Amino acid sequence: MARHLLNTTDEYAEYYGYSESDIATPCNNGNVRAFGQVFLPTLYSIVFILGFIGNALVVCVLFKFHKTSNMTDMCLLNLALSDLLFLISLPFWAHYAALNDWTFGNFMCRSVTFCYMLGFYGSIFFMILMTADRYFVIVHANTSLFSKRRSVKAGVCMCIFMWTLSLLASLPTIKFSQTKNETNGVTCKAEYTDDVWRKVSYIKMNILGWMLPLFVMLYCYGRIIPKLISMKSQRRHKAIRLILILILVFFVSWTPYNVVMFLYFLHYSGYFYSCGWQSGLGLAMQWTETIAFSHCCLNPIIYAFVGQKFRTLVIKTLKQWFPSAFRHCVTITSEMSERRSSMYSMRSSEISTTKIM
């Protein structure tokens, strides 16, 4: 979700070559550019469609049944809103990637960057909040003040606090983002006053976008799993499996991207100046950012749809929206059940006849 801190809001052309201020003769990375102009818009479109459907469904269900909301539901709602905010920016980045030219003006450049960065940090911080909430409720159920004060009012205050943190983390990139006329077209990028700000933005993304949430997940879930194992509930195995999936999905989605981003930090620190490294990093960024982007498509599944309560609400909502489709499904299911029953009866009769004979 965070590519544009490095590329689009920073400079989309960084996929393809150094600026003239970096070296006298820029590298010719036309193959990376051609690949990105086809690959990125296609993948952005797929992520946008799938992610928008899943997260919009989460928001609709939670708003529809808001009377049954709790701290977990509020976290789910804000996580889905964060992902939607991020996803809104993808069509603009897809258009930018396809043309390698920003055609929407300076105001939209900052507005799209605002949606992108706020959505990214919001998603990360609300995942952290959900993890912390589960930790206190399960591990410190009887002693924690947090678990005893999980009221709607406290949840709203926590959500406002997380949105404020997300905005503060996003402000530097939003502030520096602007359009600029260059030889290859108009760019939408962060015009940093010096390389210090650029390097700080990379490290900030590594720390807040990867190290912090991964540390919180490993620590909290590392304490939750032994607690679940000690319980006698039959659902504990399913809960442990879900926790391991949450950690694995986050690690697989975001680790490759953050490794590449750290390599870009080293690049701007004076390492990896060869054209071969530059081309390789450009291609690696295109692949790893797409894997990272897919995480917002998986959030509704791993955080919402796996729960029995939420699945029931989703099915109830879909039945209300598409009654004819569900009636058709029920009819087909009934016919299949009748056929199975009929076939079973016939086989039983044949077996009985055979025994008599």
C-alpha positions as CSV (number, residue, x, y, z in Angstrom):
1,M,0.0,0.0,0.0
2,A,2.9,2.3,0.4
3,R,4.6,2.4,-3.0
4,H,3.9,6.1,-3.7
5,L,6.0,7.3,-0.8
6,L,8.8,5.9,-2.8
7,N,7.6,6.3,-6.3
8,T,4.4,7.9,-7.5
9,T,4.2,10.6,-4.8
10,D,8.0,10.6,-4.8
11,E,8.6,10.2,-8.5
12,Y,7.2,7.6,-10.7
13,A,10.2,8.0,-13.0
14,E,12.4,6.5,-10.2
15,Y,11.3,3.1,-11.6
16,Y,13.1,3.9,-14.8
17,G,16.2,6.0,-14.2
18,Y,18.1,8.5,-12.1
19,S,17.4,12.2,-12.5
20,E,20.0,14.3,-14.3
21,S,21.1,15.7,-10.9
22,D,22.2,12.2,-9.8
23,I,24.5,11.3,-12.7
24,A,25.5,12.8,-15.9
25,T,24.1,10.1,-18.2
26,P,20.9,8.5,-16.9
27,C,20.5,4.7,-17.3
28,N,18.3,3.5,-20.1
29,N,15.6,1.5,-18.4
30,G,13.1,1.5,-21.2
31,N,12.3,-2.2,-20.6
32,V,11.3,-1.5,-17.0
33,R,9.1,1.4,-18.1
34,A,7.4,-0.7,-20.8
35,F,6.8,-3.5,-18.4
36,G,5.3,-1.1,-15.8
37,Q,3.0,0.6,-18.2
38,V,1.2,-2.7,-18.9
39,F,1.7,-4.6,-15.7
40,L,0.9,-1.9,-13.1
41,P,-2.4,-0.6,-14.5
42,T,-3.7,-4.2,-14.9
43,L,-2.8,-5.3,-11.4
44,Y,-4.0,-2.0,-9.8
45,S,-7.3,-2.5,-11.5
46,I,-7.7,-6.1,-10.2
47,V,-6.7,-5.0,-6.7
48,F,-9.1,-2.1,-6.8
49,I,-12.1,-4.2,-8.0
50,L,-11.6,-7.1,-5.5
51,G,-10.6,-4.9,-2.6
52,F,-13.5,-2.4,-3.2
53,I,-16.1,-5.1,-3.3
54,G,-14.9,-6.9,-0.1
55,N,-14.3,-3.7,2.0
56,A,-17.5,-2.0,0.8
57,L,-19.5,-5.1,1.8
58,V,-17.9,-5.0,5.3
59,V,-18.8,-1.3,5.7
60,C,-22.4,-1.9,4.5
61,V,-22.9,-4.8,6.9
62,L,-21.5,-3.0,9.9
63,F,-23.5,0.1,9.2
64,K,-26.7,-1.9,8.7
65,F,-26.3,-3.8,12.0
66,H,-24.7,-0.9,14.0
67,K,-26.9,-1.7,17.0
68,T,-24.9,-4.8,17.6
69,S,-21.5,-3.1,17.3
70,N,-18.7,-3.4,19.8
71,M,-15.0,-2.5,20.0
72,T,-14.1,-5.3,17.5
73,D,-16.8,-4.1,15.0
74,M,-15.6,-0.5,15.2
75,C,-12.0,-1.6,14.5
76,L,-13.3,-3.7,11.5
77,L,-15.3,-0.7,10.2
78,N,-12.4,1.7,10.4
79,L,-10.0,-0.9,8.9
80,A,-12.3,-1.3,6.0
81,L,-12.7,2.5,5.6
82,S,-8.9,2.9,5.6
83,D,-8.6,0.3,2.9
84,L,-11.3,1.9,0.8
85,L,-9.6,5.3,1.2
86,F,-6.4,3.7,-0.1
87,L,-8.2,1.9,-2.9
88,I,-9.8,5.1,-4.2
89,S,-6.3,6.3,-5.2
90,L,-5.5,3.2,-7.3
91,P,-7.4,4.2,-10.5
92,F,-5.5,7.5,-10.6
93,W,-2.1,5.7,-10.1
94,A,-3.1,3.2,-12.7
95,H,-3.8,6.0,-15.2
96,Y,-0.5,7.7,-14.2
97,A,1.4,4.4,-14.7
98,A,-0.1,3.8,-18.1
99,L,0.6,7.2,-19.5
100,N,3.6,8.1,-17.4
101,D,2.0,11.6,-17.3
102,W,-0.1,13.1,-14.5
103,T,-3.1,14.8,-16.2
104,F,-5.3,15.6,-13.1
105,G,-3.6,18.8,-11.9
106,N,-1.9,19.8,-8.7
107,F,-4.9,19.8,-6.4
108,M,-5.8,16.2,-7.4
109,C,-2.1,15.2,-6.9
110,R,-2.2,16.2,-3.3
111,S,-5.8,14.9,-2.8
112,V,-5.0,11.5,-4.2
113,T,-1.7,11.4,-2.2
114,F,-3.8,12.3,0.9
115,C,-6.2,9.4,0.3
116,Y,-3.4,7.0,-0.4
117,M,-1.2,7.8,2.6
118,L,-4.0,8.2,5.1
119,G,-5.5,5.0,4.0
120,F,-2.2,3.2,4.2
121,Y,-1.3,4.3,7.8
122,G,-4.9,4.0,8.9
123,S,-5.0,0.3,7.8
124,I,-1.7,-0.4,9.6
125,F,-2.7,1.4,12.9
126,F,-6.2,-0.2,13.0
127,M,-4.6,-3.7,12.5
128,I,-2.4,-2.8,15.5
129,L,-5.4,-1.7,17.5
130,M,-7.3,-4.9,16.7
131,T,-4.3,-7.0,17.8
132,A,-3.9,-5.1,21.0
133,D,-7.6,-5.3,21.7
134,R,-7.6,-9.1,21.3
135,Y,-4.4,-9.3,23.5
136,F,-6.0,-7.4,26.5
137,V,-9.3,-9.2,26.2
138,I,-7.8,-12.7,26.1
139,V,-4.6,-12.4,28.1
140,H,-5.7,-9.8,30.7
141,A,-9.4,-10.4,30.7
142,N,-9.7,-10.2,34.5
143,T,-7.1,-7.6,35.4
144,S,-6.9,-5.1,32.5
145,L,-8.7,-1.8,32.8
146,F,-8.7,-1.8,29.0
147,S,-10.8,-4.9,28.8
148,K,-13.3,-3.6,31.5
149,R,-13.8,-0.3,29.7
150,R,-14.4,-1.5,26.2
151,S,-17.4,0.8,25.8
152,V,-18.6,2.4,22.5
153,K,-17.4,5.8,23.8
154,A,-13.9,4.4,24.5
155,G,-13.8,2.7,21.1
156,V,-14.7,6.0,19.4
157,C,-12.0,7.8,21.2
158,M,-9.4,5.2,20.3
159,C,-10.5,5.3,16.6
160,I,-10.2,9.1,16.6
161,F,-6.7,8.8,18.1
162,M,-5.7,6.3,15.4
163,W,-6.9,8.5,12.6
164,T,-5.0,11.4,14.1
165,L,-1.8,9.3,14.2
166,S,-2.4,8.3,10.6
167,L,-2.8,11.9,9.5
168,L,0.4,13.0,11.4
169,A,2.4,10.2,9.8
170,S,1.0,11.1,6.3
171,L,1.5,14.9,6.5
172,P,5.2,15.1,5.4
173,T,4.5,13.3,2.1
174,I,1.2,15.2,1.5
175,K,3.0,18.5,2.2
176,F,5.8,17.9,-0.3
177,S,3.6,16.3,-3.0
178,Q,3.0,18.5,-6.1
179,T,3.0,18.4,-9.9
180,K,6.0,19.3,-11.9
181,N,6.5,19.8,-15.7
182,E,9.4,17.6,-16.9
183,T,10.7,16.6,-20.3
184,N,8.8,13.3,-20.3
185,G,5.5,14.9,-19.1
186,V,3.9,16.1,-15.9
187,T,4.9,14.2,-12.7
188,C,3.0,13.9,-9.3
189,K,5.7,13.5,-6.7
190,A,7.1,14.6,-3.4
191,E,9.5,17.4,-4.1
192,Y,11.7,17.0,-1.0
193,T,13.9,20.0,-0.1
194,D,16.9,17.6,0.4
195,D,17.7,13.9,0.5
196,V,17.4,13.8,4.3
197,W,13.6,14.1,4.0
198,R,13.6,11.4,1.4
199,K,15.7,9.0,3.5
200,V,13.6,9.7,6.6
201,S,10.4,8.9,4.6
202,Y,11.8,5.5,3.7
203,I,12.9,4.7,7.2
204,K,9.6,5.9,8.6
205,M,7.7,3.6,6.2
206,N,9.9,0.6,7.2
207,I,9.4,1.3,11.0
208,L,5.7,2.3,11.1
209,G,4.5,0.2,8.1
210,W,6.4,-3.0,8.8
211,M,8.5,-3.3,11.9
212,L,6.0,-1.9,14.4
213,P,2.9,-3.9,13.3
214,L,5.0,-7.1,12.9
215,F,6.5,-6.7,16.4
216,V,3.0,-6.0,17.9
217,M,1.5,-9.0,16.2
218,L,4.4,-11.4,17.2
219,Y,4.3,-10.2,20.8
220,C,0.5,-10.1,21.3
221,Y,-0.3,-13.3,19.4
222,G,2.7,-15.0,21.0
223,R,1.0,-14.4,24.4
224,I,-2.5,-15.2,23.1
225,I,-1.6,-18.6,21.7
226,P,-0.5,-20.2,25.0
227,K,-3.6,-18.8,26.6
228,L,-5.8,-20.4,23.9
229,I,-3.9,-23.7,24.2
230,S,-4.7,-23.8,28.0
231,M,-8.4,-23.4,27.3
232,K,-10.7,-26.4,26.9
233,S,-12.8,-24.8,24.1
234,Q,-13.1,-26.9,20.9
235,R,-12.6,-23.7,18.9
236,R,-9.1,-23.0,20.1
237,H,-7.5,-24.9,17.3
238,K,-9.4,-22.8,14.7
239,A,-8.5,-19.6,16.6
240,I,-4.8,-20.5,16.7
241,R,-4.9,-21.4,13.0
242,L,-6.4,-18.0,12.2
243,I,-3.7,-16.2,14.2
244,L,-0.9,-18.0,12.3
245,I,-2.6,-17.1,9.0
246,L,-2.8,-13.4,10.1
247,I,0.9,-13.3,10.9
248,L,1.9,-15.2,7.8
249,V,-0.2,-13.2,5.4
250,F,1.1,-9.9,6.8
251,F,4.7,-11.1,6.7
252,V,4.5,-12.5,3.1
253,S,2.6,-9.4,1.8
254,W,4.8,-6.7,3.3
255,T,8.3,-8.1,3.9
256,P,9.5,-8.2,0.2
257,Y,8.3,-4.7,-0.4
258,N,10.0,-3.3,2.7
259,V,13.3,-5.1,1.8
260,V,13.2,-3.4,-1.6
261,M,12.4,-0.1,0.0
262,F,15.4,-0.4,2.3
263,L,17.5,-1.1,-0.7
264,Y,16.2,2.2,-2.2
265,F,17.2,3.9,1.1
266,L,20.7,2.5,0.6
267,H,20.7,3.7,-3.0
268,Y,20.0,7.2,-1.9
269,S,22.7,6.8,0.8
270,G,25.3,6.3,-1.9
271,Y,25.1,2.5,-2.6
272,F,24.0,0.5,-5.6
273,Y,24.6,3.1,-8.3
274,S,25.1,0.7,-11.2
275,C,22.4,0.6,-14.0
276,G,22.0,-3.1,-13.4
277,W,21.0,-2.5,-9.7
278,Q,18.7,0.3,-10.7
279,S,16.9,-1.8,-13.3
280,G,16.6,-4.7,-10.9
281,L,15.3,-2.6,-8.1
282,G,12.7,-1.0,-10.5
283,L,11.4,-4.4,-11.5
284,A,11.5,-5.7,-7.9
285,M,9.5,-2.8,-6.7
286,Q,6.8,-3.4,-9.3
287,W,6.3,-7.0,-8.2
288,T,6.6,-6.5,-4.5
289,E,4.3,-3.5,-4.3
290,T,1.6,-5.5,-6.1
291,I,1.9,-8.3,-3.5
292,A,1.7,-5.6,-0.7
293,F,-1.3,-4.0,-2.3
294,S,-3.2,-7.3,-2.3
295,H,-3.2,-7.2,1.5
296,C,-6.2,-4.8,1.4
297,C,-8.1,-7.4,-0.6
298,L,-7.4,-10.1,2.0
299,N,-8.2,-7.9,5.1
300,P,-12.0,-8.4,4.7
301,I,-11.5,-12.2,4.5
302,I,-9.1,-12.8,7.3
303,Y,-10.5,-10.2,9.7
304,A,-14.2,-10.2,9.0
305,F,-15.6,-13.1,6.9
306,V,-13.9,-15.9,8.9
307,G,-16.1,-15.1,11.9
308,Q,-19.3,-17.0,12.2
309,K,-21.2,-13.9,13.4
310,F,-20.1,-11.7,10.6
311,R,-20.6,-14.4,7.9
312,T,-24.2,-14.7,9.1
313,L,-24.7,-11.0,8.8
314,V,-23.2,-11.0,5.3
315,I,-25.5,-13.8,4.1
316,K,-28.5,-12.0,5.7
317,T,-27.6,-8.8,3.9
318,L,-27.0,-10.5,0.6
319,K,-30.4,-12.3,0.9
320,Q,-32.1,-8.9,1.3
321,W,-30.2,-7.4,-1.6
322,F,-30.5,-10.3,-4.0
323,P,-33.6,-12.3,-2.9
324,S,-34.2,-13.9,-6.4
325,A,-30.6,-15.1,-6.6
326,F,-30.8,-16.8,-3.2
327,R,-34.2,-18.3,-4.0
328,H,-32.6,-19.8,-7.1
329,C,-29.7,-21.2,-5.1
330,V,-32.1,-22.7,-2.5
331,T,-34.1,-24.3,-5.3
332,I,-31.0,-25.8,-6.9
333,T,-29.8,-27.1,-3.5
334,S,-33.2,-28.6,-2.8
335,E,-33.3,-30.4,-6.1
336,M,-29.8,-31.7,-5.6
337,S,-30.7,-33.0,-2.1
338,E,-33.8,-34.7,-3.5
339,R,-31.8,-36.4,-6.2
340,R,-29.3,-37.6,-3.7
341,S,-32.1,-39.0,-1.5
342,S,-33.7,-40.6,-4.5
343,M,-30.4,-42.2,-5.6
344,Y,-29.8,-43.4,-2.1
345,S,-33.2,-45.0,-1.9
346,M,-32.7,-46.7,-5.2
347,R,-29.3,-48.1,-4.1
348,S,-30.8,-49.3,-0.9
349,S,-33.6,-51.1,-2.8
350,E,-31.1,-52.7,-5.1
351,I,-29.0,-53.9,-2.2
352,S,-32.1,-55.3,-0.5
353,T,-33.2,-57.1,-3.6
354,T,-29.7,-58.6,-4.1
355,K,-29.7,-59.9,-0.5
356,I,-33.1,-61.5,-1.1
357,M,-32.0,-63.2,-4.3
